[in-house]
């Protein structure tokens, strides 16, 4: 297993465009998380899936953001009408069903909105 | 609500010196505690975790941390640092009943100088 994979690693987009990121978790990990990390800050929780069900969404996740995990495997995070404030590192993590184990993080997608 | 405070944003230290990175948390319920390390433009890698049992936890790369319930602290220590330990370090908590969602501190930048 190669770990959590995120694509793309870097994305530069113009303000107002839509972007979509993909996350492939470790196989058999039924939990998947999205976090956002801005420069000089710790990651902030965005949303969480257990299998295909989206169980929690942060208030940080405005209506321009949507996340899906249609078959309980990979997940996508879409940002519509991007704004400069969306520039950040978007991190995906996955964990197995037992709640007291750690989350395994991908290398992240760095978004720059110009 | 839960929160994590890392008391030092930057810690410069000379190679082979000891180091302590401080972390305090606030929670009205029991938590699991974690330290993650992040190298530039990379995701997060788990250093160590406290779930229960012995309050002294040993992790990878020679790091250890001690859980102090009365002081709600989880400080990270290493007796002798290397240049390769230069990175950002994040303390995090998760709640027993919240699916493994992590709440991170702001991070501490450890800079090891020769």
Interface residues (C-beta under 8 A of the other chain):
Chain A: X4 X31 X33 X35 X40 X41 X42 X43 X44 X45 X48 X50 X55 X56 X91 X93 X95 X99 X100 X101 X102 X103 X104 X105 X106 X107 X108 X110
Chain B: X4 X6 X32 X34 X36 X41 X42 X43 X44 X45 X46 X49 X51 X90 X92 X94 X96 X97 X98 X99 X100 X101 X102 X103 X104 X105 X106 X107
